[in-house]
Amino acid sequence: MTAVPHPLSPAARAVGARDLAWLIGSLVLVVVPHALRAPWWLTALTLCLFAWRFWYALNRAPLPSRWLVMGVAAVGILGVWMEYRTLFGRGPGIILLVLFAGLKLLETRNHRDAALASFLGYFLIITNFLYTQSIPTAALMCAALFALTATLIGFSAPQRGIKANLRTSSLLLAHAAPAALVLFLLFPRVQGPLWGLPQDAYSGMTGLSESMAPGNLSSLAQSDSIAFRAEFQGDPPPHAQRYWRGPVLWDFDGRTWTMLPVRLKDFTEPKGGRRYRYDIVLEPHNRPWLFALERAASVPERARMTIDGQLLAPGAVRARLRYGVSSAVSPEPDEAEDTRLLSRALRLPAGASPRAAALAEEWRAAAKTDTEILARAIGFLRQGRYTYTLEPALLGVHAVDDFLFGTKEGFCEHFSSAFVFLMRAAGVPARVVTGYQGGELNLVDQIITVRQADAHAWAEVHLAGRGWVRVDPTAAAVPGRVEAGLARAMPQSQALPLMMRERLEWLKGARDRWEALAHQWNVWVLGYNPERQRDLMSLIGMRDADWRSLTATLFTVLGAMTLALLAWSLGRLARPDPVQRAWRAFCRKLAAHGIERAHNEGPRDYASRAARALPASRRAILRIGSQYIRLRYGVHASRPGVARLRRMVRELRVT
Amino acid sequence: MIGALLARRPRLANWIYGFTPPERGVVVLVHRRVYIVPARLGWMFGATLLLLLVGSINYAIALGFALTFLLAGLGLAGMVHTARNLARIAVSAGRAEPVFAGEAAQFRIYLDGRTAHDRPAILVRHVGSGVQMVVDVPAAGAAEVVLAVPAPRRGWLPLGRVMLETRFPLGLFRAWSYIEPDARCLVYPRPERTALPPQSAEAEAGGARSPTPGNDDFAGLRGYQPADSPRHVAWKAVARSDELLTKQFTGEAAAELWLDWRLLPTSDNLEQRLSILAGWVLAAERNGMRYGLRLPGVEIAPGRGDGHSGAALQALALYKIS
């Protein structure tokens, strides 16, 4: 009917400098965490694009031509390609999205473009969660969400004050929160992924690997990040008994130890020993193995056990995983081992480390039993004046010889590797076990936190009649390591992860509290998965909740909530102010006597007409009329004035 | 197509729009009269949500789910707030001053928020002409909109249907409502400038009664009467004394002037004749004459002043219009 552009259509409204500033500010909040991961030039480029666009807004200059924008885009894409050698995958994909946010602003002319840029901002929020979902990130992203919402509101009402827009933004988010909670709890959860993920989706997850070479563990031990948390029912075992078993390494090539191909066995429960039951919340490490105290007395749901006593999940652990398990500390000896395996536990590469091999043969010749050889080896390490260090000197071709007789300094991987070598050379079956040792008890929530810094390697030897026996050569050489942890075992001069240093006790207390909070966050917010949803549903009486019943419940609750919100907001609108209510009561009283107010009749006219019609109450009616006019149209309505009007209306007796 | 259907079936239209026009007095938009649909941005927002949901499922991101659901809740809250921005607003129409055909009638519409919160960015659009204006209704206050609706023909111009629309706060939804206030504007015929007619026979016959007041020669001063044209007030004399005085004129043309339908050429049609008569009324008023109007079946006695010209023009405007 009309060719006039629709004034509320966002495509018809040019975006102003204020709204643009808000948009840019919120986008900066969203991309700030990416700046820590992205190549520096890309961060700089994106910020330049933002600043460029803002400069245009301040100078009211026409935006750059499409060709120029496309040129910048091409340069950016080329840069990303040169950085990553691909444009696909998580890292480059997110970097490109950040870049596009800057480019999108450069062609943002009207409110529609700007609103789409804020939607892109909403989308960029989730890309941060691909890297970390910690509480600080969540808090920062909440701030970004708030700012983006205020920005969107600004687009709808450009002339409105920013304070009012912020208020509306908080009100909207407050109204959105209950619906979000219901959706979070009831939305039918599907276990992802829906399709193949890019190759680099799980890069950056750290943990123990399938092999051990000098330097592996000591670099891992410098990481403060958490491997898993264990929540014990009752008291946990003491520090020195907390050996968390991981990959078992059998094959040695003179330098690197590697695992056996996976072979499963039927689980048999160990007898005797002290039992511990506990839950483990394992951080994703992109490998299938699970950790449990030696020796596991049960197998977690869906997990299996290998012939060398490792627990394996069905697939690589790529999301935080919670499992319950129990262990028996120092149980009775195992039954006999397969002889083929035992012979594998004796294999050594020919000609490697001849001095150590010769020493072991000496022990063999002098000793009557394997136990005696074991005692000699431990004695040798204990008296060898070995130094425990995170930064050992590099080793040559004969790594064991170099360590035992040359440098004499090493980390647990050196000690265990050399020890197993000596045992095998002396004819005692032995193998290397990697895992974690110790872990720190959080005094706030009594949860044991095991960090990558607790990574450890020890040995197991097979003794006739006693089966596999754990020997910790590091503990023999450097007793403090296992008794008190890494920090006490290190010379003071060595750089330890910040949190492992001793003197920062107050800092540790604060960290304990923080980590207790983070643990709850992990379990209740981040760990809410299909299983937990089922548990919660059965808790509220919905057994075997499938997606149909969940969806039905979801929509019922959500619909009821929307209606409640609607009723609330409309109810507030419909509720007239007290002055109006009193006036309506007055009108009703008079209408009962046949004096109805006409639609177009003002209060003065109505009151005087009523006064004429009802001379007995003339004065009261006129006073109510003038009081109402004073309150409704006067400069200010005082509280006593309102109360007086209500009283007058209440006391009006029409005769 | 629907518009045409509704135009033919007014009762259906009334049922759909939720009211029976015209509406007298103050109209409160109850929520049943507020319609709401997603705007185009709303669909794009929905698409963003879908992407976020798929991403969250695929990568199993707990906070991604939280974000997606919070945004979904935001959409729902936005819908309620958009409806609320319009619901229970009180609309009334003010008086519209008469205009001449071809001009624009200035309809005043008052939007009374009646609530503690403000109602920003409300579009008021006259459906018939497409005239529109965006207005912010302040908290616990009212806003006034003037719609300049083109008035092409003489007679009563009803305001007709007016649409109120809003997309506040998020722009994801579009809420609107129709009202049809009982407001109308009197439209005078389009005046045509032609020479005034010669004095009528009666005026000549009454020439013996002269001097009759005219406006050719200054004859003296007399006390001001409310009907006197401000043009004839002796402002210099007022400056000397505080009394309002009116200059009196005499002249040959100062006779009573009859603007008579029969003086017009019969070749002109009705509207042209009315236009000429309207032009004469204006010219006579400008010249300070006393004039009367004669239409078939209507006669307005000679007089002068704004009230008189208004009555004459109204008679012309409504001539042969029930």
HADDOCK unambig.tbl for C-alpha pairs under 7 A between the chains (distance, minus, plus):
assign (segid A and resid 1 and name CA) (segid B and resid 130 and name CA) 6.93 0.50 0.50
assign (segid A and resid 2 and name CA) (segid B and resid 130 and name CA) 5.67 0.50 0.50
assign (segid A and resid 119 and name CA) (segid B and resid 45 and name CA) 6.82 0.50 0.50
assign (segid A and resid 119 and name CA) (segid B and resid 48 and name CA) 6.83 0.50 0.50
assign (segid A and resid 123 and name CA) (segid B and resid 52 and name CA) 6.71 0.50 0.50
assign (segid A and resid 126 and name CA) (segid B and resid 64 and name CA) 5.54 0.50 0.50
assign (segid A and resid 129 and name CA) (segid B and resid 61 and name CA) 6.86 0.50 0.50
assign (segid A and resid 129 and name CA) (segid B and resid 63 and name CA) 6.67 0.50 0.50
assign (segid A and resid 129 and name CA) (segid B and resid 64 and name CA) 6.79 0.50 0.50
assign (segid A and resid 133 and name CA) (segid B and resid 63 and name CA) 6.63 0.50 0.50
assign (segid A and resid 152 and name CA) (segid B and resid 170 and name CA) 5.70 0.50 0.50
assign (segid A and resid 153 and name CA) (segid B and resid 169 and name CA) 5.06 0.50 0.50
assign (segid A and resid 153 and name CA) (segid B and resid 170 and name CA) 5.10 0.50 0.50
assign (segid A and resid 156 and name CA) (segid B and resid 167 and name CA) 6.71 0.50 0.50
assign (segid A and resid 156 and name CA) (segid B and resid 168 and name CA) 5.40 0.50 0.50
assign (segid A and resid 156 and name CA) (segid B and resid 169 and name CA) 5.90 0.50 0.50
assign (segid A and resid 156 and name CA) (segid B and resid 170 and name CA) 6.28 0.50 0.50
assign (segid A and resid 156 and name CA) (segid B and resid 171 and name CA) 5.83 0.50 0.50
assign (segid A and resid 157 and name CA) (segid B and resid 120 and name CA) 6.34 0.50 0.50
assign (segid A and resid 157 and name CA) (segid B and resid 121 and name CA) 5.82 0.50 0.50
assign (segid A and resid 157 and name CA) (segid B and resid 168 and name CA) 6.90 0.50 0.50
assign (segid A and resid 172 and name CA) (segid B and resid 74 and name CA) 6.33 0.50 0.50
assign (segid A and resid 172 and name CA) (segid B and resid 77 and name CA) 5.95 0.50 0.50
assign (segid A and resid 172 and name CA) (segid B and resid 78 and name CA) 6.82 0.50 0.50
assign (segid A and resid 173 and name CA) (segid B and resid 74 and name CA) 6.14 0.50 0.50
assign (segid A and resid 175 and name CA) (segid B and resid 77 and name CA) 5.91 0.50 0.50
assign (segid A and resid 176 and name CA) (segid B and resid 70 and name CA) 6.09 0.50 0.50
assign (segid A and resid 176 and name CA) (segid B and resid 73 and name CA) 4.11 0.50 0.50
assign (segid A and resid 176 and name CA) (segid B and resid 74 and name CA) 4.71 0.50 0.50
assign (segid A and resid 176 and name CA) (segid B and resid 77 and name CA) 5.74 0.50 0.50
assign (segid A and resid 177 and name CA) (segid B and resid 70 and name CA) 6.21 0.50 0.50
assign (segid A and resid 177 and name CA) (segid B and resid 73 and name CA) 6.62 0.50 0.50
assign (segid A and resid 179 and name CA) (segid B and resid 73 and name CA) 5.14 0.50 0.50
assign (segid A and resid 180 and name CA) (segid B and resid 66 and name CA) 6.98 0.50 0.50
assign (segid A and resid 180 and name CA) (segid B and resid 69 and name CA) 4.66 0.50 0.50
assign (segid A and resid 180 and name CA) (segid B and resid 70 and name CA) 4.56 0.50 0.50
assign (segid A and resid 180 and name CA) (segid B and resid 73 and name CA) 5.38 0.50 0.50
assign (segid A and resid 183 and name CA) (segid B and resid 69 and name CA) 5.94 0.50 0.50
assign (segid A and resid 184 and name CA) (segid B and resid 65 and name CA) 6.76 0.50 0.50
assign (segid A and resid 184 and name CA) (segid B and resid 66 and name CA) 6.20 0.50 0.50
assign (segid A and resid 184 and name CA) (segid B and resid 69 and name CA) 6.44 0.50 0.50
assign (segid A and resid 190 and name CA) (segid B and resid 57 and name CA) 6.59 0.50 0.50
assign (segid A and resid 191 and name CA) (segid B and resid 57 and name CA) 6.91 0.50 0.50
assign (segid A and resid 192 and name CA) (segid B and resid 57 and name CA) 5.22 0.50 0.50
assign (segid A and resid 192 and name CA) (segid B and resid 58 and name CA) 4.56 0.50 0.50
assign (segid A and resid 192 and name CA) (segid B and resid 59 and name CA) 6.31 0.50 0.50
assign (segid A and resid 192 and name CA) (segid B and resid 60 and name CA) 5.78 0.50 0.50
assign (segid A and resid 193 and name CA) (segid B and resid 57 and name CA) 6.52 0.50 0.50
assign (segid A and resid 193 and name CA) (segid B and resid 58 and name CA) 3.95 0.50 0.50
assign (segid A and resid 193 and name CA) (segid B and resid 59 and name CA) 5.96 0.50 0.50
assign (segid A and resid 194 and name CA) (segid B and resid 58 and name CA) 5.17 0.50 0.50
assign (segid A and resid 525 and name CA) (segid B and resid 62 and name CA) 6.87 0.50 0.50
assign (segid A and resid 526 and name CA) (segid B and resid 62 and name CA) 4.92 0.50 0.50
assign (segid A and resid 526 and name CA) (segid B and resid 63 and name CA) 6.79 0.50 0.50
assign (segid A and resid 566 and name CA) (segid B and resid 80 and name CA) 5.86 0.50 0.50
assign (segid A and resid 569 and name CA) (segid B and resid 84 and name CA) 6.72 0.50 0.50
assign (segid A and resid 570 and name CA) (segid B and resid 84 and name CA) 6.66 0.50 0.50
assign (segid A and resid 573 and name CA) (segid B and resid 88 and name CA) 6.39 0.50 0.50
assign (segid A and resid 573 and name CA) (segid B and resid 115 and name CA) 6.16 0.50 0.50
assign (segid A and resid 574 and name CA) (segid B and resid 88 and name CA) 6.68 0.50 0.50
assign (segid A and resid 599 and name CA) (segid B and resid 24 and name CA) 6.85 0.50 0.50
assign (segid A and resid 599 and name CA) (segid B and resid 25 and name CA) 5.22 0.50 0.50
assign (segid A and resid 600 and name CA) (segid B and resid 25 and name CA) 5.21 0.50 0.50
